[in-house]
Amino acid sequence: MKFDYNQEFDIKEIYRKLTAPSQPLMVKASEFFESTGDDNLCKLQAVVERFLTLSTQV
């Protein structure tokens, strides 16, 4: 089976994407680490706190 590369790839579109100025994607840390209380980190911290309080009481 022979490919017709003119139909498969648009050289102008590829060139446009390669030469376009790059825009850095930035995410604010405060938005990314939003404190919702139901994520795994909060659950882990709660378990560790309970473990530490129980181990210091014994």
Backbone as CSV, one residue per row, in Angstrom:
resi,resn,N_x,N_y,N_z,CA_x,CA_y,CA_z,C_x,C_y,C_z
1,MET,0.844,-1.174,0.000,0.000,0.000,0.000,0.890,1.239,0.000
2,LYS,0.640,2.139,-0.875,1.453,3.325,-1.021,0.746,4.526,-0.390
3,PHE,1.498,5.301,0.398,0.939,6.479,1.040,1.100,7.692,0.150
4,ASP,0.097,8.521,0.158,0.206,9.807,-0.501,0.464,10.830,0.595
5,TYR,1.735,11.173,0.795,2.114,12.038,1.900,1.551,13.446,1.772
6,ASN,1.209,13.858,0.591,0.610,15.180,0.421,-0.772,15.243,1.056
7,GLN,-1.477,14.136,1.069,-2.792,14.111,1.701,-2.679,13.752,3.185
8,GLU,-1.666,12.981,3.546,-1.524,12.506,4.927,-1.030,13.608,5.861
9,PHE,-0.052,14.392,5.419,0.553,15.423,6.255,0.421,16.781,5.573
10,ASP,-0.010,17.749,6.341,-0.087,19.115,5.839,1.204,19.832,6.232
11,ILE,2.115,19.964,5.293,3.427,20.526,5.566,3.323,21.969,6.063
12,LYS,2.391,22.731,5.528,2.239,24.118,5.977,1.803,24.183,7.435
13,GLU,0.915,23.299,7.830,0.444,23.273,9.222,1.564,22.834,10.168
14,ILE,2.339,21.851,9.772,3.465,21.399,10.588,4.486,22.520,10.728
15,TYR,4.800,23.195,9.640,5.759,24.300,9.673,5.247,25.438,10.557
16,ARG,3.963,25.723,10.489,3.377,26.779,11.314,3.520,26.441,12.798
17,LYS,3.274,25.199,13.165,3.396,24.799,14.569,4.842,24.827,15.041
18,LEU,5.766,24.446,14.162,7.175,24.422,14.544,7.766,25.816,14.690
19,THR,7.295,26.763,13.902,7.866,28.100,13.931,7.064,29.081,14.787
20,ALA,5.938,28.654,15.319,5.127,29.544,16.155,5.858,29.819,17.466
21,PRO,5.741,31.037,17.979,6.379,31.328,19.267,5.709,30.512,20.374
22,SER,6.535,29.960,21.233,5.987,29.122,22.301,5.451,29.997,23.422
23,GLN,4.355,29.589,23.975,3.731,30.284,25.084,3.881,29.396,26.318
24,PRO,4.635,29.826,27.318,4.792,28.977,28.503,3.468,28.854,29.256
25,LEU,3.196,27.669,29.697,1.973,27.400,30.443,2.289,27.523,31.921
26,MET,1.655,28.473,32.570,1.930,28.710,33.981,0.672,28.470,34.798
27,VAL,0.870,27.830,35.940,-0.221,27.575,36.868,0.194,28.142,38.217
28,LYS,-0.662,28.916,38.811,-0.351,29.468,40.122,-0.351,28.343,41.148
29,ALA,0.635,28.356,42.028,0.739,27.307,43.039,-0.464,27.320,43.973
30,SER,-0.981,28.484,44.271,-2.117,28.551,45.181,-3.356,27.903,44.567
31,GLU,-3.511,27.979,43.247,-4.646,27.323,42.604,-4.420,25.828,42.491
32,PHE,-3.168,25.432,42.259,-2.868,24.016,42.076,-2.992,23.258,43.389
33,PHE,-2.497,23.840,44.470,-2.534,23.182,45.772,-3.702,23.707,46.591
34,GLU,-4.852,23.725,45.992,-6.037,24.214,46.670,-6.373,23.296,47.841
35,SER,-6.667,23.867,48.966,-6.952,23.079,50.165,-8.439,22.736,50.215
36,THR,-8.777,21.566,49.701,-10.174,21.142,49.721,-10.462,20.229,50.900
37,GLY,-9.433,19.573,51.433,-9.626,18.726,52.604,-9.996,17.298,52.276
38,ASP,-10.278,16.985,51.039,-10.671,15.626,50.704,-9.649,14.919,49.816
39,ASP,-8.461,15.510,49.667,-7.443,14.872,48.845,-6.657,13.857,49.674
40,ASN,-5.826,13.089,49.011,-5.092,12.023,49.677,-4.073,12.545,50.681
41,LEU,-3.490,13.697,50.428,-2.516,14.245,51.364,-3.169,14.580,52.695
42,CYS,-4.346,15.186,52.655,-5.040,15.518,53.900,-5.451,14.258,54.650
43,LYS,-5.877,13.243,53.917,-6.240,11.980,54.558,-5.025,11.338,55.212
44,LEU,-3.891,11.348,54.521,-2.669,10.774,55.071,-2.214,11.544,56.309
45,GLN,-2.288,12.861,56.255,-1.890,13.651,57.416,-2.787,13.360,58.613
46,ALA,-4.075,13.164,58.390,-4.991,12.853,59.488,-4.670,11.487,60.091
47,VAL,-4.349,10.514,59.257,-4.010,9.177,59.758,-2.714,9.224,60.559
48,VAL,-1.733,9.960,60.069,-0.453,10.059,60.781,-0.631,10.777,62.118
49,GLU,-1.441,11.812,62.143,-1.692,12.519,63.401,-2.366,11.603,64.417
50,ARG,-3.346,10.807,63.975,-3.996,9.862,64.892,-3.014,8.815,65.383
51,PHE,-2.159,8.323,64.483,-1.162,7.327,64.852,-0.192,7.892,65.889
52,LEU,0.249,9.126,65.668,1.199,9.739,66.601,0.566,9.994,67.961
53,THR,-0.679,10.424,67.992,-1.340,10.661,69.286,-1.564,9.349,70.015
54,LEU,-1.902,8.292,69.295,-2.092,6.995,69.947,-0.768,6.427,70.437
55,SER,0.293,6.605,69.695,1.591,6.046,70.100,2.194,6.836,71.263
56,THR,1.882,8.116,71.406,2.409,8.876,72.538,1.601,8.646,73.794
57,GLN,0.352,8.209,73.664,-0.491,7.935,74.831,-0.134,6.610,75.481
58,VAL,0.426,5.674,74.735,0.719,4.335,75.255,2.013,4.313,76.001
